Protein backbone atom coordinates (compact mmCIF):
# COMPACT_ATOMS: atom_id res chain seq x y z
CA UNK A 1 0.00 0.00 0.00
CA UNK A 2 1.01 3.63 -0.47
CA UNK A 3 1.16 4.37 3.28
CA UNK A 4 3.51 1.41 3.78
CA UNK A 5 5.82 2.71 1.03
CA UNK A 6 5.74 6.26 2.42
CA UNK A 7 6.55 5.03 5.93
CA UNK A 8 9.44 2.95 4.57
CA UNK A 9 10.77 5.91 2.59
CA UNK A 10 10.57 8.16 5.66
CA UNK A 11 12.34 5.60 7.84
CA UNK A 12 15.02 5.11 5.21
CA UNK A 13 15.63 8.85 4.95
CA UNK A 14 15.74 9.14 8.76
CA UNK A 15 18.28 6.30 8.83
CA UNK A 16 20.40 8.03 6.21
CA UNK A 17 20.25 11.29 8.15
CA UNK A 18 21.37 9.52 11.32
CA UNK A 19 24.24 7.80 9.49
CA UNK A 20 25.68 11.18 8.47
CA UNK A 21 26.56 11.70 12.15
CA UNK A 22 29.06 8.84 11.98
CA UNK A 23 32.53 8.66 10.50
CA UNK A 24 31.57 5.65 8.41
CA UNK A 25 28.86 3.04 8.15
CA UNK A 26 29.56 -0.64 7.68
CA UNK A 27 28.39 -4.02 6.53
CA UNK A 28 28.03 -4.78 10.26
CA UNK A 29 26.50 -1.41 11.08
CA UNK A 30 25.26 -2.20 14.57
CA UNK A 31 28.73 -3.02 15.88
CA UNK A 32 30.54 -0.24 14.05
CA UNK A 33 27.89 2.38 14.82
CA UNK A 34 27.71 1.36 18.47
CA UNK A 35 31.49 1.71 18.90
CA UNK A 36 31.43 5.10 17.17
CA UNK A 37 28.52 6.24 19.37
CA UNK A 38 30.33 5.18 22.55
CA UNK A 39 33.44 7.07 21.48
CA UNK A 40 31.46 10.16 20.44
CA UNK A 41 29.60 10.47 23.75
CA UNK A 42 32.65 9.80 25.93
CA UNK A 43 34.52 12.83 27.24
CA UNK A 44 38.26 13.07 26.49
CA UNK A 45 40.11 11.00 29.08
CA UNK A 46 36.99 8.92 29.66
CA UNK A 47 37.04 5.13 29.66
CA UNK A 48 35.00 2.83 27.43
CA UNK A 49 34.63 -0.87 28.20
CA UNK A 50 32.68 -3.08 25.85
CA UNK A 51 32.45 -6.64 24.63
CA UNK A 52 33.00 -6.97 20.91
CA UNK A 53 32.92 -9.64 18.25
CA UNK A 54 36.55 -10.56 17.55
CA UNK A 55 35.88 -9.96 13.87
CA UNK A 56 36.19 -6.24 14.59
CA UNK A 57 39.78 -6.83 15.70
CA UNK A 58 40.77 -9.43 13.13
CA UNK A 59 39.02 -9.15 9.77
CA UNK A 60 40.08 -7.10 6.78
CA UNK A 61 36.52 -5.85 6.29
CA UNK A 62 36.66 -4.04 9.64
CA UNK A 63 39.93 -2.18 9.09
CA UNK A 64 38.20 1.22 9.04
CA UNK A 65 36.68 0.80 12.50
CA UNK A 66 40.11 -0.18 13.84
CA UNK A 67 41.60 2.94 12.27
CA UNK A 68 38.86 5.02 13.84
CA UNK A 69 39.48 3.46 17.26
CA UNK A 70 43.23 4.13 16.99
CA UNK A 71 42.59 7.68 15.80
CA UNK A 72 40.29 8.53 18.71
CA UNK A 73 41.35 6.29 21.60
CA UNK A 74 44.19 4.63 23.42
CA UNK A 75 43.71 0.88 23.66
CA UNK A 76 44.17 -0.02 27.30
CA UNK A 77 43.31 -3.73 27.15
CA UNK A 78 42.03 -6.53 24.96
CA UNK A 79 40.85 -9.55 26.93
CA UNK A 80 39.86 -12.55 24.85
CA UNK A 81 36.89 -14.39 26.32
CA UNK A 82 36.42 -18.16 26.09
CA UNK A 83 34.18 -19.39 23.29
CA UNK A 84 31.64 -20.67 25.85
CA UNK A 85 31.03 -17.21 27.31
CA UNK A 86 27.70 -16.63 25.57
CA UNK A 87 26.86 -20.25 24.76
CA UNK A 88 24.26 -20.50 27.58
CA UNK A 89 22.40 -17.75 25.67
CA UNK A 90 22.71 -19.67 22.38
CA UNK A 91 25.21 -17.21 20.95
CA UNK A 92 28.26 -18.87 19.46
CA UNK A 93 30.70 -16.08 18.73
CA UNK A 94 34.29 -15.34 19.67
CA UNK A 95 34.39 -12.19 21.75
CA UNK A 96 36.81 -9.94 23.58
CA UNK A 97 36.54 -7.24 26.19
CA UNK A 98 37.87 -3.99 24.73
CA UNK A 99 38.99 -1.30 27.17
CA UNK A 100 39.61 2.12 25.60
CA UNK A 101 40.53 5.57 26.87
CA UNK A 102 39.39 8.45 24.71
CA UNK A 103 42.19 10.72 23.52
CA UNK A 104 42.19 14.45 24.15
CA UNK A 105 43.20 15.01 20.53
CA UNK A 106 44.05 12.91 17.48
CA UNK A 107 47.79 13.65 17.60
CA UNK A 108 48.06 12.13 21.07
CA UNK A 109 50.16 8.97 20.63
CA UNK A 110 49.88 5.88 22.79
CA UNK A 111 53.26 5.50 24.46
CA UNK A 112 52.63 2.32 26.39
CA UNK A 113 51.78 -1.28 25.45
CA UNK A 114 48.31 -2.80 25.38
CA UNK A 115 47.36 -5.30 28.09
CA UNK A 116 46.54 -8.50 26.17
CA UNK A 117 45.05 -11.42 28.04
CA UNK A 118 43.52 -14.71 26.96
CA UNK A 119 40.95 -15.64 29.59
CA UNK A 120 40.80 -19.44 29.64
CA UNK A 121 37.83 -19.89 31.96
CA UNK A 122 34.86 -17.89 33.23
CA UNK A 123 33.46 -20.05 36.01
CA UNK A 124 30.88 -21.96 33.98
CA UNK A 125 30.67 -24.42 31.10
CA UNK A 126 28.88 -23.98 27.79
CA UNK A 127 25.66 -25.30 29.33
CA UNK A 128 25.75 -22.57 32.02
CA UNK A 129 26.63 -24.89 34.90
CA UNK A 130 29.43 -23.93 37.31
CA UNK A 131 32.81 -25.27 36.27
CA UNK A 132 36.33 -24.79 37.66
CA UNK A 133 37.10 -21.72 39.74
CA UNK A 134 34.38 -19.23 40.62
CA UNK A 135 33.88 -16.20 38.39
CA UNK A 136 34.75 -13.99 41.38
CA UNK A 137 38.16 -15.68 41.72
CA UNK A 138 38.79 -15.40 38.00
CA UNK A 139 37.80 -11.71 37.98
CA UNK A 140 40.02 -10.93 40.98
CA UNK A 141 42.99 -12.62 39.27
CA UNK A 142 42.35 -10.73 36.03
CA UNK A 143 42.14 -7.38 37.83
CA UNK A 144 45.35 -8.14 39.73
CA UNK A 145 47.21 -9.03 36.52
CA UNK A 146 45.94 -5.82 34.89
CA UNK A 147 47.10 -3.73 37.87
CA UNK A 148 50.54 -5.39 37.79
CA UNK A 149 50.79 -4.67 34.06
CA UNK A 150 49.80 -1.01 34.52
CA UNK A 151 52.30 -0.58 37.37
CA UNK A 152 55.08 -2.00 35.23
CA UNK A 153 54.40 0.06 32.11
CA UNK A 154 52.98 3.35 33.38
Secondary structure by P-SEA (a helix, b strand, c coil): caaaaaaaaaaaaaaaaaaaaccccccaaaaaaaaaaaaaaccccbbbbbbbcccccccccaaaaaaaaaacccccbbbbbccccccccccbbbbbbbbbbbbcccccccccccccccccccccccccccccccaaaaaaaaaaaaaaaaaacc
